Amino acid sequence: MKIMVGGTFDPLHDGHRRLLARSFELAGPGGRVIIGLSSDQFAGSKTHPVRPYDSRKAGIERFVREGGYATAYEIVPLFDRFGSALDRDFDAIVVSEETLPVAIEINRLRRERQMRKVDIHQITCVLAEDGRWISSTRIYRGEIDEHGHLIGE
């Protein structure tokens, strides 16, 4: 199965790890995972600083290697929120609760382009100790660490 997933992945936190792990799980050993990684230009629109593309890419590669995933994968730059999902042939997209609207929009635009609809697999966001979502913004603000542990409490 060909799976797409995308994000900025900075810092790579437990929510991202769940998203990536689910993508590899769905693809299976004979499948392929296409990981769209926000380009430096696209990531520049974030409200917090973002490490360079190559650093973020290395973090994803380390996660895949350490996870022992046998599934083939590629990391491709995202220059907008859709990437190649409007044109490329794939079976499913994995999203979080936060990015579900983007996947719905992708299917709408694919339909307009006479492309087949893809399955949407939504993971639940990982909660920090305070019961709120783990997010890169919260980590950069110094509220939590990448595992959702409260800082300074």
Buried (B, 14 or more C-beta within 10 A) or exposed (E): BBBBBBBBBBBBBBBBBBBBBBBBBBBEEEBBBBBBBBBEEBBEEBEBEBBEBEEBBBBBEEBBEEEEBEBEBEBBBBEEBBBBBBEBEBBBBBBBEEBBEBBEBBBEBBEEEEBEEBBBBBBEBBEBEEEEBBBBEBBBEEBBBBEBEEEEE
